[in-house]
């Protein structure tokens, strides 16, 4: 237990990569949840249950809602891809740092 605290306060191992992985999963959940909620409102409007301002109220009708759902799938995929690339970029910086520290430690021996 004391070894864990020693490593934590000495910064021998970075915890940021694990933290970024957790943030990545939270981001995926938020993106997918936003997509599901948006599609749910569109479907409820299509069925006439909801009065939320959606594509149908802007004069696009049923085909507009269907197009909006298809566009939602495409944009959600793009957002997930961009989120993945962003998180990978951050992790790559920390992995590069860890590799450089490892090389430095080997050269200083």
Biopython code that builds the backbone (N, CA, C, O; Angstrom):
import numpy as np
from Bio.PDB.StructureBuilder import StructureBuilder

atoms = [
    (1, "UNK", "N", (0.822, -1.189, 0.000)),
    (1, "UNK", "CA", (0.000, 0.000, 0.000)),
    (1, "UNK", "C", (0.864, 1.250, 0.000)),
    (1, "UNK", "O", (0.561, 2.224, -0.689)),
    (2, "UNK", "N", (1.949, 1.218, 0.782)),
    (2, "UNK", "CA", (2.855, 2.366, 0.836)),
    (2, "UNK", "C", (3.547, 2.574, -0.502)),
    (2, "UNK", "O", (3.852, 3.704, -0.882)),
    (3, "UNK", "N", (3.797, 1.467, -1.221)),
    (3, "UNK", "CA", (4.430, 1.554, -2.534)),
    (3, "UNK", "C", (3.535, 2.281, -3.533)),
    (3, "UNK", "O", (4.026, 3.015, -4.391)),
    (4, "UNK", "N", (2.230, 2.080, -3.426)),
    (4, "UNK", "CA", (1.288, 2.754, -4.324)),
    (4, "UNK", "C", (1.351, 4.259, -4.112)),
    (4, "UNK", "O", (1.407, 5.022, -5.077)),
    (5, "UNK", "N", (1.342, 4.692, -2.851)),
    (5, "UNK", "CA", (1.411, 6.127, -2.565)),
    (5, "UNK", "C", (2.760, 6.706, -2.975)),
    (5, "UNK", "O", (2.837, 7.841, -3.445)),
    (6, "UNK", "N", (3.836, 5.913, -2.796)),
    (6, "UNK", "CA", (5.159, 6.377, -3.191)),
    (6, "UNK", "C", (5.206, 6.613, -4.702)),
    (6, "UNK", "O", (5.708, 7.643, -5.152)),
    (7, "UNK", "N", (4.689, 5.673, -5.480)),
    (7, "UNK", "CA", (4.650, 5.832, -6.937)),
    (7, "UNK", "C", (3.745, 6.985, -7.346)),
    (7, "UNK", "O", (4.034, 7.694, -8.310)),
    (8, "UNK", "N", (2.654, 7.171, -6.616)),
    (8, "UNK", "CA", (1.706, 8.235, -6.954)),
    (8, "UNK", "C", (2.330, 9.609, -6.754)),
    (8, "UNK", "O", (2.161, 10.490, -7.597)),
    (9, "UNK", "N", (3.047, 9.805, -5.656)),
    (9, "UNK", "CA", (3.615, 11.116, -5.361)),
    (9, "UNK", "C", (4.963, 11.369, -6.025)),
    (9, "UNK", "O", (5.398, 12.518, -6.106)),
    (10, "UNK", "N", (5.631, 10.326, -6.499)),
    (10, "UNK", "CA", (6.910, 10.493, -7.191)),
    (10, "UNK", "C", (6.759, 10.621, -8.697)),
    (10, "UNK", "O", (7.743, 10.883, -9.388)),
    (11, "UNK", "N", (5.577, 10.447, -9.215)),
    (11, "UNK", "CA", (5.306, 10.534, -10.656)),
    (11, "UNK", "C", (6.161, 9.560, -11.459)),
    (11, "UNK", "O", (6.591, 9.876, -12.568)),
    (12, "UNK", "N", (6.408, 8.375, -10.899)),
    (12, "UNK", "CA", (7.143, 7.350, -11.630)),
    (12, "UNK", "C", (6.302, 6.769, -12.767)),
    (12, "UNK", "O", (6.820, 6.397, -13.819)),
    (13, "UNK", "N", (5.020, 6.703, -12.532)),
    (13, "UNK", "CA", (4.103, 6.210, -13.564)),
    (13, "UNK", "C", (2.971, 7.210, -13.690)),
    (13, "UNK", "O", (2.368, 7.623, -12.700)),
    (14, "UNK", "N", (2.695, 7.592, -14.931)),
    (14, "UNK", "CA", (1.641, 8.576, -15.171)),
    (14, "UNK", "C", (0.273, 7.899, -15.168)),
    (14, "UNK", "O", (0.098, 6.834, -15.759)),
    (15, "UNK", "N", (-0.679, 8.516, -14.509)),
    (15, "UNK", "CA", (-2.032, 7.963, -14.444)),
    (15, "UNK", "C", (-2.944, 8.598, -15.494)),
    (15, "UNK", "O", (-4.111, 8.226, -15.619)),
    (16, "UNK", "N", (-2.410, 9.546, -16.236)),
    (16, "UNK", "CA", (-3.237, 10.286, -17.183)),
    (16, "UNK", "C", (-3.769, 9.399, -18.296)),
    (16, "UNK", "O", (-4.889, 9.607, -18.763)),
    (17, "UNK", "N", (-2.992, 8.415, -18.732)),
    (17, "UNK", "CA", (-3.477, 7.562, -19.820)),
    (17, "UNK", "C", (-4.715, 6.775, -19.387)),
    (17, "UNK", "O", (-5.640, 6.603, -20.180)),
    (18, "UNK", "N", (-4.745, 6.300, -18.155)),
    (18, "UNK", "CA", (-5.935, 5.604, -17.666)),
    (18, "UNK", "C", (-7.096, 6.585, -17.510)),
    (18, "UNK", "O", (-8.245, 6.239, -17.785)),
    (19, "UNK", "N", (-6.800, 7.790, -17.075)),
    (19, "UNK", "CA", (-7.838, 8.807, -16.917)),
    (19, "UNK", "C", (-8.437, 9.194, -18.266)),
    (19, "UNK", "O", (-9.649, 9.380, -18.370)),
    (20, "UNK", "N", (-7.610, 9.317, -19.290)),
    (20, "UNK", "CA", (-8.097, 9.656, -20.624)),
    (20, "UNK", "C", (-8.997, 8.538, -21.151)),
    (20, "UNK", "O", (-9.981, 8.816, -21.836)),
    (21, "UNK", "N", (-8.680, 7.296, -20.847)),
    (21, "UNK", "CA", (-9.526, 6.177, -21.283)),
    (21, "UNK", "C", (-10.908, 6.264, -20.642)),
    (21, "UNK", "O", (-11.911, 5.987, -21.300)),
    (22, "UNK", "N", (-10.969, 6.640, -19.380)),
    (22, "UNK", "CA", (-12.259, 6.799, -18.703)),
    (22, "UNK", "C", (-13.028, 7.973, -19.312)),
    (22, "UNK", "O", (-14.230, 7.870, -19.556)),
    (23, "UNK", "N", (-12.338, 9.084, -19.556)),
    (23, "UNK", "CA", (-12.976, 10.251, -20.175)),
    (23, "UNK", "C", (-13.458, 9.908, -21.578)),
    (23, "UNK", "O", (-14.507, 10.391, -22.004)),
    (24, "UNK", "N", (-12.711, 9.083, -22.299)),
    (24, "UNK", "CA", (-13.110, 8.642, -23.640)),
    (24, "UNK", "C", (-14.435, 7.880, -23.585)),
    (24, "UNK", "O", (-15.325, 8.120, -24.400)),
    (25, "UNK", "N", (-14.563, 6.975, -22.640)),
    (25, "UNK", "CA", (-15.796, 6.196, -22.509)),
    (25, "UNK", "C", (-16.966, 7.104, -22.140)),
    (25, "UNK", "O", (-18.067, 6.944, -22.667)),
    (26, "UNK", "N", (-16.731, 8.061, -21.232)),
    (26, "UNK", "CA", (-17.789, 9.016, -20.865)),
    (26, "UNK", "C", (-18.199, 9.837, -22.079)),
    (26, "UNK", "O", (-19.387, 10.086, -22.283)),
    (27, "UNK", "N", (-17.234, 10.260, -22.884)),
    (27, "UNK", "CA", (-17.538, 11.012, -24.107)),
    (27, "UNK", "C", (-18.366, 10.211, -25.095)),
    (27, "UNK", "O", (-19.293, 10.743, -25.706)),
    (28, "UNK", "N", (-18.038, 8.930, -25.256)),
    (28, "UNK", "CA", (-18.822, 8.068, -26.149)),
    (28, "UNK", "C", (-20.267, 7.978, -25.663)),
    (28, "UNK", "O", (-21.206, 8.070, -26.453)),
    (29, "UNK", "N", (-20.428, 7.799, -24.367)),
    (29, "UNK", "CA", (-21.778, 7.697, -23.799)),
    (29, "UNK", "C", (-22.559, 8.987, -24.051)),
    (29, "UNK", "O", (-23.735, 8.933, -24.412)),
    (30, "UNK", "N", (-21.923, 10.142, -23.865)),
    (30, "UNK", "CA", (-22.595, 11.421, -24.074)),
    (30, "UNK", "C", (-22.978, 11.614, -25.535)),
    (30, "UNK", "O", (-24.083, 12.072, -25.826)),
    (31, "UNK", "N", (-22.088, 11.273, -26.455)),
    (31, "UNK", "CA", (-22.376, 11.428, -27.888)),
    (31, "UNK", "C", (-23.536, 10.530, -28.293)),
    (31, "UNK", "O", (-24.457, 10.981, -28.974)),
    (32, "UNK", "N", (-23.506, 9.271, -27.886)),
    (32, "UNK", "CA", (-24.575, 8.341, -28.254)),
    (32, "UNK", "C", (-25.888, 8.722, -27.582)),
    (32, "UNK", "O", (-26.950, 8.625, -28.197)),
    (33, "UNK", "N", (-25.826, 9.153, -26.332)),
    (33, "UNK", "CA", (-27.040, 9.589, -25.632)),
    (33, "UNK", "C", (-27.662, 10.807, -26.317)),
    (33, "UNK", "O", (-28.882, 10.878, -26.460)),
    (34, "UNK", "N", (-26.845, 11.752, -26.733)),
    (34, "UNK", "CA", (-27.352, 12.908, -27.471)),
    (34, "UNK", "C", (-28.017, 12.499, -28.768)),
    (34, "UNK", "O", (-29.058, 13.045, -29.130)),
    (35, "UNK", "N", (-27.426, 11.541, -29.474)),
    (35, "UNK", "CA", (-28.018, 11.043, -30.711)),
    (35, "UNK", "C", (-29.359, 10.365, -30.447)),
    (35, "UNK", "O", (-30.336, 10.613, -31.153)),
    (36, "UNK", "N", (-29.400, 9.514, -29.434)),
    (36, "UNK", "CA", (-30.638, 8.782, -29.123)),
    (36, "UNK", "C", (-31.757, 9.742, -28.725)),
    (36, "UNK", "O", (-32.899, 9.576, -29.153)),
    (37, "UNK", "N", (-31.433, 10.741, -27.910)),
    (37, "UNK", "CA", (-32.454, 11.706, -27.489)),
    (37, "UNK", "C", (-32.965, 12.505, -28.685)),
    (37, "UNK", "O", (-34.168, 12.731, -28.811)),
    (38, "UNK", "N", (-32.066, 12.930, -29.556)),
    (38, "UNK", "CA", (-32.478, 13.679, -30.746)),
    (38, "UNK", "C", (-33.370, 12.835, -31.646)),
    (38, "UNK", "O", (-34.399, 13.313, -32.123)),
    (39, "UNK", "N", (-32.992, 11.607, -31.877)),
    (39, "UNK", "CA", (-33.802, 10.720, -32.721)),
    (39, "UNK", "C", (-35.145, 10.434, -32.056)),
    (39, "UNK", "O", (-36.170, 10.374, -32.735)),
    (40, "UNK", "N", (-35.148, 10.259, -30.749)),
    (40, "UNK", "CA", (-36.395, 10.011, -30.027)),
    (40, "UNK", "C", (-37.373, 11.169, -30.222)),
    (40, "UNK", "O", (-38.555, 10.940, -30.479)),
    (41, "UNK", "N", (-36.891, 12.415, -30.103)),
    (41, "UNK", "CA", (-37.759, 13.569, -30.324)),
    (41, "UNK", "C", (-38.280, 13.611, -31.758)),
    (41, "UNK", "O", (-39.430, 13.984, -31.989)),
    (42, "UNK", "N", (-37.446, 13.233, -32.717)),
    (42, "UNK", "CA", (-37.884, 13.235, -34.115)),
    (42, "UNK", "C", (-38.962, 12.176, -34.352)),
    (42, "UNK", "O", (-39.952, 12.434, -35.038)),
    (43, "UNK", "N", (-38.768, 11.000, -33.790)),
    (43, "UNK", "CA", (-39.755, 9.922, -33.955)),
    (43, "UNK", "C", (-41.059, 10.282, -33.249)),
    (43, "UNK", "O", (-42.137, 10.041, -33.792)),
    (44, "UNK", "N", (-40.978, 10.854, -32.050)),
    (44, "UNK", "CA", (-42.187, 11.264, -31.343)),
    (44, "UNK", "C", (-42.934, 12.355, -32.108)),
    (44, "UNK", "O", (-44.165, 12.374, -32.109)),
    (45, "UNK", "N", (-42.210, 13.256, -32.754)),
    (45, "UNK", "CA", (-42.850, 14.273, -33.580)),
    (45, "UNK", "C", (-43.487, 13.636, -34.805)),
    (45, "UNK", "O", (-44.582, 14.022, -35.215)),
    (46, "UNK", "N", (-42.806, 12.670, -35.384)),
    (46, "UNK", "CA", (-43.341, 11.967, -36.547)),
    (46, "UNK", "C", (-44.643, 11.250, -36.202)),
    (46, "UNK", "O", (-45.561, 11.191, -37.020)),
    (47, "UNK", "N", (-44.719, 10.708, -34.992)),
    (47, "UNK", "CA", (-45.927, 10.022, -34.551)),
    (47, "UNK", "C", (-47.001, 10.988, -34.036)),
    (47, "UNK", "O", (-48.131, 10.578, -33.769)),
    (48, "UNK", "N", (-46.650, 12.251, -33.899)),
    (48, "UNK", "CA", (-47.603, 13.248, -33.429)),
    (48, "UNK", "C", (-47.743, 13.318, -31.924)),
    (48, "UNK", "O", (-48.690, 13.927, -31.427)),
    (49, "UNK", "N", (-46.835, 12.716, -31.190)),
    (49, "UNK", "CA", (-46.912, 12.687, -29.736)),
    (49, "UNK", "C", (-46.273, 13.929, -29.120)),
    (49, "UNK", "O", (-46.759, 14.445, -28.114)),
    (50, "UNK", "N", (-45.189, 14.407, -29.718)),
    (50, "UNK", "CA", (-44.413, 15.501, -29.136)),
    (50, "UNK", "C", (-44.651, 16.806, -29.881)),
    (50, "UNK", "O", (-44.915, 16.803, -31.083)),
    (51, "UNK", "N", (-44.557, 17.908, -29.172)),
    (51, "UNK", "CA", (-44.669, 19.229, -29.780)),
    (51, "UNK", "C", (-43.344, 19.977, -29.731)),
    (51, "UNK", "O", (-43.322, 21.202, -29.843)),
    (52, "UNK", "N", (-42.252, 19.263, -29.566)),
    (52, "UNK", "CA", (-40.935, 19.889, -29.523)),
    (52, "UNK", "C", (-40.603, 20.410, -30.917)),
    (52, "UNK", "O", (-40.915, 19.763, -31.917)),
    (53, "UNK", "N", (-39.968, 21.584, -30.981)),
    (53, "UNK", "CA", (-39.594, 22.157, -32.283)),
    (53, "UNK", "C", (-38.561, 21.251, -32.949)),
    (53, "UNK", "O", (-37.415, 21.173, -32.508)),
    (54, "UNK", "N", (-38.971, 20.581, -33.993)),
    (54, "UNK", "CA", (-38.093, 19.670, -34.710)),
    (54, "UNK", "C", (-38.122, 20.003, -36.186)),
    (54, "UNK", "O", (-38.668, 21.028, -36.594)),
    (55, "UNK", "N", (-37.538, 19.138, -36.975)),
    (55, "UNK", "CA", (-37.437, 19.357, -38.416)),
    (55, "UNK", "C", (-38.817, 19.493, -39.052)),
    (55, "UNK", "O", (-38.989, 20.286, -39.978)),
    (56, "UNK", "N", (-39.797, 18.740, -38.575)),
    (56, "UNK", "CA", (-41.131, 18.760, -39.155)),
    (56, "UNK", "C", (-41.777, 20.138, -39.042)),
    (56, "UNK", "O", (-42.505, 20.555, -39.943)),
    (57, "UNK", "N", (-41.519, 20.846, -37.945)),
    (57, "UNK", "CA", (-42.118, 22.158, -37.748)),
    (57, "UNK", "C", (-41.497, 23.232, -38.625)),
    (57, "UNK", "O", (-42.059, 24.319, -38.757)),
    (58, "UNK", "N", (-40.363, 22.953, -39.218)),
    (58, "UNK", "CA", (-39.739, 23.906, -40.121)),
    (58, "UNK", "C", (-40.175, 23.677, -41.565)),
    (58, "UNK", "O", (-39.604, 24.262, -42.485)),
    (59, "UNK", "N", (-41.172, 22.836, -41.766)),
    (59, "UNK", "CA", (-41.749, 22.637, -43.092)),
    (59, "UNK", "C", (-41.106, 21.555, -43.922)),
    (59, "UNK", "O", (-41.326, 21.503, -45.132)),
    (60, "UNK", "N", (-40.318, 20.689, -43.315)),
    (60, "UNK", "CA", (-39.656, 19.635, -44.079)),
    (60, "UNK", "C", (-40.468, 18.347, -44.137)),
    (60, "UNK", "O", (-40.214, 17.512, -45.005)),
    (61, "UNK", "N", (-41.417, 18.161, -43.259)),
    (61, "UNK", "CA", (-42.299, 17.004, -43.282)),
    (61, "UNK", "C", (-41.618, 15.709, -42.902)),
    (61, "UNK", "O", (-40.562, 15.695, -42.270)),
    (62, "UNK", "N", (-42.259, 14.611, -43.310)),
    (62, "UNK", "CA", (-41.792, 13.271, -42.950)),
    (62, "UNK", "C", (-40.436, 12.969, -43.579)),
    (62, "UNK", "O", (-39.567, 12.396, -42.921)),
    (63, "UNK", "N", (-40.244, 13.341, -44.826)),
    (63, "UNK", "CA", (-38.962, 13.073, -45.480)),
    (63, "UNK", "C", (-37.838, 13.858, -44.812)),
    (63, "UNK", "O", (-36.698, 13.396, -44.764)),
    (64, "UNK", "N", (-38.156, 15.033, -44.302)),
    (64, "UNK", "CA", (-37.156, 15.813, -43.572)),
    (64, "UNK", "C", (-36.734, 15.115, -42.301)),
    (64, "UNK", "O", (-35.554, 15.105, -41.949)),
    (65, "UNK", "N", (-37.705, 14.527, -41.609)),
    (65, "UNK", "CA", (-37.377, 13.795, -40.378)),
    (65, "UNK", "C", (-36.545, 12.564, -40.688)),
    (65, "UNK", "O", (-35.580, 12.276, -39.979)),
    (66, "UNK", "N", (-36.901, 11.837, -41.731)),
    (66, "UNK", "CA", (-36.126, 10.656, -42.120)),
    (66, "UNK", "C", (-34.710, 11.062, -42.538)),
    (66, "UNK", "O", (-33.735, 10.399, -42.183)),
    (67, "UNK", "N", (-34.610, 12.155, -43.293)),
    (67, "UNK", "CA", (-33.292, 12.659, -43.679)),
    (67, "UNK", "C", (-32.487, 13.101, -42.468)),
    (67, "UNK", "O", (-31.274, 12.898, -42.408)),
    (68, "UNK", "N", (-33.175, 13.709, -41.499)),
    (68, "UNK", "CA", (-32.513, 14.156, -40.279)),
    (68, "UNK", "C", (-31.984, 12.962, -39.491)),
    (68, "UNK", "O", (-30.894, 13.026, -38.922)),
    (69, "UNK", "N", (-32.749, 11.876, -39.457)),
    (69, "UNK", "CA", (-32.297, 10.666, -38.759)),
    (69, "UNK", "C", (-31.069, 10.079, -39.452)),
    (69, "UNK", "O", (-30.114, 9.679, -38.785)),
    (70, "UNK", "N", (-31.086, 10.025, -40.768)),
    (70, "UNK", "CA", (-29.924, 9.513, -41.511)),
    (70, "UNK", "C", (-28.718, 10.414, -41.294)),
    (70, "UNK", "O", (-27.605, 9.932, -41.083)),
    (71, "UNK", "N", (-28.941, 11.721, -41.346)),
    (71, "UNK", "CA", (-27.860, 12.668, -41.085)),
    (71, "UNK", "C", (-27.341, 12.513, -39.653)),
    (71, "UNK", "O", (-26.146, 12.662, -39.399)),
    (72, "UNK", "N", (-28.234, 12.218, -38.737)),
    (72, "UNK", "CA", (-27.838, 11.990, -37.350)),
    (72, "UNK", "C", (-26.900, 10.801, -37.216)),
    (72, "UNK", "O", (-25.921, 10.865, -36.473)),
    (73, "UNK", "N", (-27.189, 9.713, -37.932)),
    (73, "UNK", "CA", (-26.302, 8.550, -37.915)),
    (73, "UNK", "C", (-24.920, 8.926, -38.441)),
    (73, "UNK", "O", (-23.901, 8.576, -37.845)),
    (74, "UNK", "N", (-24.898, 9.631, -39.546)),
    (74, "UNK", "CA", (-23.623, 10.006, -40.160)),
    (74, "UNK", "C", (-22.826, 10.930, -39.239)),
    (74, "UNK", "O", (-21.633, 10.719, -39.022)),
    (75, "UNK", "N", (-23.489, 11.952, -38.701)),
    (75, "UNK", "CA", (-22.792, 12.897, -37.823)),
    (75, "UNK", "C", (-22.333, 12.233, -36.527)),
    (75, "UNK", "O", (-21.258, 12.548, -36.016)),
    (76, "UNK", "N", (-23.136, 11.323, -35.997)),
    (76, "UNK", "CA", (-22.724, 10.617, -34.781)),
    (76, "UNK", "C", (-21.472, 9.802, -35.044)),
    (76, "UNK", "O", (-20.565, 9.783, -34.213)),
    (77, "UNK", "N", (-21.406, 9.132, -36.177)),
    (77, "UNK", "CA", (-20.213, 8.370, -36.538)),
    (77, "UNK", "C", (-19.000, 9.298, -36.667)),
    (77, "UNK", "O", (-17.911, 8.972, -36.194)),
    (78, "UNK", "N", (-19.194, 10.454, -37.308)),
    (78, "UNK", "CA", (-18.096, 11.410, -37.462)),
    (78, "UNK", "C", (-17.652, 11.945, -36.104)),
    (78, "UNK", "O", (-16.453, 12.051, -35.843)),
    (79, "UNK", "N", (-18.620, 12.287, -35.228)),
    (79, "UNK", "CA", (-18.267, 12.783, -33.894)),
    (79, "UNK", "C", (-17.513, 11.731, -33.091)),
    (79, "UNK", "O", (-16.546, 12.051, -32.399)),
    (80, "UNK", "N", (-17.952, 10.471, -33.182)),
    (80, "UNK", "CA", (-17.247, 9.395, -32.469)),
    (80, "UNK", "C", (-15.829, 9.233, -32.996)),
    (80, "UNK", "O", (-14.896, 9.028, -32.220)),
    (81, "UNK", "N", (-15.662, 9.323, -34.302)),
    (81, "UNK", "CA", (-14.342, 9.211, -34.898)),
    (81, "UNK", "C", (-13.439, 10.368, -34.470)),
    (81, "UNK", "O", (-12.272, 10.159, -34.139)),
    (82, "UNK", "N", (-13.982, 11.588, -34.478)),
    (82, "UNK", "CA", (-13.203, 12.755, -34.060)),
    (82, "UNK", "C", (-12.839, 12.671, -32.577)),
    (82, "UNK", "O", (-11.725, 13.021, -32.187)),
    (83, "UNK", "N", (-13.779, 12.208, -31.756)),
    (83, "UNK", "CA", (-13.520, 12.066, -30.323)),
    (83, "UNK", "C", (-12.407, 11.046, -30.089)),
    (83, "UNK", "O", (-11.538, 11.245, -29.241)),
    (84, "UNK", "N", (-12.446, 9.951, -30.851)),
    (84, "UNK", "CA", (-11.417, 8.914, -30.740)),
    (84, "UNK", "C", (-10.045, 9.485, -31.121)),
    (84, "UNK", "O", (-9.058, 9.255, -30.423)),
    (85, "UNK", "N", (-9.991, 10.229, -32.229)),
    (85, "UNK", "CA", (-8.728, 10.801, -32.680)),
    (85, "UNK", "C", (-8.188, 11.813, -31.665)),
    (85, "UNK", "O", (-6.982, 11.863, -31.423)),
    (86, "UNK", "N", (-9.060, 12.604, -31.080)),
    (86, "UNK", "CA", (-8.652, 13.577, -30.072)),
    (86, "UNK", "C", (-8.047, 12.886, -28.860)),
    (86, "UNK", "O", (-6.978, 13.273, -28.389)),
    (87, "UNK", "N", (-8.733, 11.858, -28.352)),
    (87, "UNK", "CA", (-8.229, 11.141, -27.178)),
    (87, "UNK", "C", (-6.940, 10.380, -27.494)),
    (87, "UNK", "O", (-6.043, 10.311, -26.655)),
    (88, "UNK", "N", (-6.842, 9.809, -28.700)),
    (88, "UNK", "CA", (-5.613, 9.125, -29.089)),
    (88, "UNK", "C", (-4.443, 10.100, -29.159)),
    (88, "UNK", "O", (-3.321, 9.753, -28.789)),
    (89, "UNK", "N", (-4.697, 11.312, -29.628)),
    (89, "UNK", "CA", (-3.640, 12.322, -29.685)),
    (89, "UNK", "C", (-3.107, 12.656, -28.306)),
    (89, "UNK", "O", (-1.899, 12.804, -28.120)),
    (90, "UNK", "N", (-4.004, 12.775, -27.339)),
    (90, "UNK", "CA", (-3.570, 13.070, -25.969)),
    (90, "UNK", "C", (-2.777, 11.903, -25.398)),
    (90, "UNK", "O", (-1.720, 12.101, -24.797)),
    (91, "UNK", "N", (-3.284, 10.684, -25.585)),
    (91, "UNK", "CA", (-2.574, 9.506, -25.071)),
    (91, "UNK", "C", (-1.217, 9.361, -25.741)),
    (91, "UNK", "O", (-0.244, 8.968, -25.097)),
    (92, "UNK", "N", (-1.145, 9.673, -27.026)),
    (92, "UNK", "CA", (0.120, 9.569, -27.754)),
    (92, "UNK", "C", (1.181, 10.476, -27.145)),
    (92, "UNK", "O", (2.347, 10.090, -27.066)),
    (93, "UNK", "N", (0.805, 11.657, -26.720)),
    (93, "UNK", "CA", (1.770, 12.561, -26.079)),
    (93, "UNK", "C", (2.329, 11.958, -24.794)),
    (93, "UNK", "O", (3.529, 12.048, -24.532)),
    (94, "UNK", "N", (1.468, 11.350, -24.002)),
    (94, "UNK", "CA", (1.931, 10.769, -22.741)),
    (94, "UNK", "C", (2.741, 9.500, -22.969)),
    (94, "UNK", "O", (3.700, 9.244, -22.241)),
    (95, "UNK", "N", (2.371, 8.702, -23.967)),
    (95, "UNK", "CA", (3.150, 7.507, -24.283)),
    (95, "UNK", "C", (4.537, 7.898, -24.779)),
    (95, "UNK", "O", (5.534, 7.265, -24.430)),
    (96, "UNK", "N", (4.591, 8.952, -25.598)),
    (96, "UNK", "CA", (5.883, 9.441, -26.076)),
    (96, "UNK", "C", (6.757, 9.890, -24.914)),
    (96, "UNK", "O", (7.955, 9.607, -24.880)),
    (97, "UNK", "N", (6.154, 10.587, -23.970)),
    (97, "UNK", "CA", (6.896, 11.012, -22.783)),
    (97, "UNK", "C", (7.426, 9.816, -22.004)),
    (97, "UNK", "O", (8.586, 9.815, -21.593)),
    (98, "UNK", "N", (6.586, 8.789, -21.794)),
    (98, "UNK", "CA", (7.023, 7.611, -21.054)),
    (98, "UNK", "C", (8.162, 6.891, -21.769)),
    (98, "UNK", "O", (9.091, 6.404, -21.125)),
    (99, "UNK", "N", (8.093, 6.822, -23.101)),
    (99, "UNK", "CA", (9.166, 6.171, -23.867)),
    (99, "UNK", "C", (10.462, 6.967, -23.757)),
    (99, "UNK", "O", (11.541, 6.389, -23.626)),
    (100, "UNK", "N", (10.355, 8.297, -23.810)),
    (100, "UNK", "CA", (11.563, 9.127, -23.691)),
    (100, "UNK", "C", (12.194, 8.993, -22.306)),
    (100, "UNK", "O", (13.419, 8.971, -22.186)),
    (101, "UNK", "N", (11.380, 8.905, -21.272)),
    (101, "UNK", "CA", (11.908, 8.694, -19.916)),
    (101, "UNK", "C", (12.588, 7.337, -19.832)),
    (101, "UNK", "O", (13.631, 7.208, -19.190)),
    (102, "UNK", "N", (12.014, 6.326, -20.467)),
    (102, "UNK", "CA", (12.610, 4.994, -20.467)),
    (102, "UNK", "C", (13.960, 4.996, -21.196)),
    (102, "UNK", "O", (14.926, 4.391, -20.730)),
    (103, "UNK", "N", (14.014, 5.678, -22.335)),
    (103, "UNK", "CA", (15.283, 5.769, -23.084)),
    (103, "UNK", "C", (16.319, 6.512, -22.270)),
    (103, "UNK", "O", (17.481, 6.109, -22.217)),
    (104, "UNK", "N", (15.902, 7.603, -21.630)),
    (104, "UNK", "CA", (16.822, 8.383, -20.807)),
    (104, "UNK", "C", (17.372, 7.545, -19.649)),
    (104, "UNK", "O", (18.557, 7.621, -19.326)),
    (105, "UNK", "N", (16.509, 6.757, -19.038)),
    (105, "UNK", "CA", (16.947, 5.911, -17.920)),
    (105, "UNK", "C", (17.939, 4.858, -18.394)),
    (105, "UNK", "O", (18.896, 4.547, -17.685)),
    (106, "UNK", "N", (17.722, 4.304, -19.592)),
    (106, "UNK", "CA", (18.646, 3.292, -20.110)),
    (106, "UNK", "C", (19.997, 3.907, -20.496)),
    (106, "UNK", "O", (21.043, 3.284, -20.320)),
    (107, "UNK", "N", (19.962, 5.130, -21.022)),
    (107, "UNK", "CA", (21.209, 5.778, -21.418)),
    (107, "UNK", "C", (22.027, 6.267, -20.235)),
    (107, "UNK", "O", (23.252, 6.350, -20.316)),
    (108, "UNK", "N", (21.366, 6.587, -19.154)),
    (108, "UNK", "CA", (22.086, 7.102, -17.994)),
    (108, "UNK", "C", (22.726, 5.998, -17.152)),
    (108, "UNK", "O", (23.479, 6.298, -16.226)),
    (109, "UNK", "N", (22.446, 4.741, -17.450)),
    (109, "UNK", "CA", (23.033, 3.625, -16.702)),
    (109, "UNK", "C", (24.441, 3.354, -17.109)),
    (109, "UNK", "O", (25.074, 2.445, -16.572)),
]
sb = StructureBuilder()
sb.init_structure("model")
sb.init_model(0)
sb.init_chain("A")
sb.init_seg("    ")
for serial, (resi, resn, name, xyz) in enumerate(atoms, 1):
    if name == "N":
        sb.init_residue(resn, " ", resi, " ")
    sb.init_atom(name, np.array(xyz, "f"), 0.0, 1.0, " ", f" {name:<3s}", serial, name[0])
structure = sb.get_structure()
